[in-house]
Amino acid sequence: MAKRIILDTDPGIDDSLAILLALASPEISLEGLSVVHGNSSTEQGTSNALSVLELAKASHIPVYHGCELPLVQPSLLAPETHGDHGIGYAKLPAPLNLPQVQKGSDYLIEKIMSSPGEITLVCIGPLTNLALAIRQEPCIVENVKEVFIMGGAIRHEGNTTPLAEFNTYVDPHAAHIVFHSGMPITLTPLDVTYQCIFLKDDLNRLLKIESPITKFISAATRFYMEFHDEYQKIDGCVINDPLTLALTFMPELCDYQELYVDVDLSGGVSMGNTFADFYKMTKKSANMKVALGVRPRDFMELFLERMEKLAESIA
């Protein structure tokens, strides 16, 4: 039976790739997308989500417009990383469909409470939507099946500040609420995602297939590769979000450790820093399972094979 997934996302180049991977994975039933501020504005991200779904002939999947601002912090978007429209150099037609009327956080509550123990959340943007849903209806904590989160940097340097990863830094107060909620969480931090590099050779392999899908991936990731080369001296680009999505049906791609993880809200250079208590100094119980080891080329082969199949179906 396919795993019932809701994707909470801020599309976003690698978010868009995660959407495509979900659509290409028979193990998953993608039931809806809730959009949050982050890589782009919520309005732009909602448009991107609708357009990517239409590109992949999946316009039946509903999209919900979520939170436009962090809980406390001022807004921080990422045009330098994802382009002014959030999808690099890619140009998609304006979506034909509209987002649903219901707000993203309300949608999360309704779906989880109407199907107790059945809904898996995959959160690949700032956690504002989920934090608000927890505050509005705390019972979702007991009724969600599991939560996969792309966020944080445990033993890895930050990618937004020297210490903080983007999703957590953008709304650290939301992350704090979610981390301490009691939900069953699997965290995919930069420690593993920064080992999963989409190379130019990988792109060239996909471009052997003439398809709107491969053209989109090429135009989007070309911008991403330029960013990674200029700012981080990485040859290729890191695709954080598809790895998190893949772990919902292929957990063996990573190695995990049960840890107590917290996020720094004290301000200054440490704001948004995620840290784990490896030596149990705090005497606090583990609040999540953290991916700390990964088989990057196994993941990349999975991603490439599924993108090839999707591209061939929409040639």
Sequence and secondary structure as in RCSB ss.txt:
>XXXX:A:sequence
MAKRIILDTDPGIDDSLAILLALASPEISLEGLSVVHGNSSTEQGTSNALSVLELAKASHIPVYHGCELPLVQPS
LLAPETHGDHGIGYAKLPAPLNLPQVQKGSDYLIEKIMSSPGEITLVCIGPLTNLALAIRQEPCIVENVKEVFIM
GGAIRHEGNTTPLAEFNTYVDPHAAHIVFHSGMPITLTPLDVTYQCIFLKDDLNRLLKIESPITKFISAATRFYM
EFHDEYQKIDGCVINDPLTLALTFMPELCDYQELYVDVDLSGGVSMGNTFADFYKMTKKSANMKVALGVRPRDFM
ELFLERMEKLAESIA
>XXXX:A:secstr
  EEEEEEE   HHHHHHHHHHHT TTEEEEEEEE SSSS HHHHHHHHHHHHHHTT TTS EEE  SS SSS  
   HHHH TTSSTT      SS  BSS HHHHHHHHHHHSTTTEEEEE S SHHHHHHHHH TTHHHH  EEEEE
   SSS  SSSSS  HHHHHSHHHHHHHHTS   EEEE HHHHTT EE HHHHHHHTTS SHHHHHHHHHHHHHH
HHHHHHH  SSEE HHHHHHHTTT GGGEEEEEE EEE  S GGGTT EEE TT TT     EEEEEEE HHHHH
HHHHHHHHHHHHHT 
